[in-house]
């Protein structure tokens, strides 16, 4: 049974999400991750199996399917 650890809601839905991970100063986008998403606050929860698969994907020497440019902003530099 799902219970959101952020807002306590028990309502969720399955979805496919994207997450950005920062590893040793480098950013990696992982798309199409299966997740349970809280219907109230949007918090994303991954199964242990999914978390392990993403960890292995990012820590092995596998090549990404493509690369993208990433714009960088700094909040403390904002006007």
Secondary structure, 3 states (H helix, E strand, C coil): CCCCCCCCCCCEEEEEEEEEEEECCEEEEEEEEEEEEECCCCCEECCHHHHHHHHHHHHCCCCCCCCCCCCCCCHHHCC
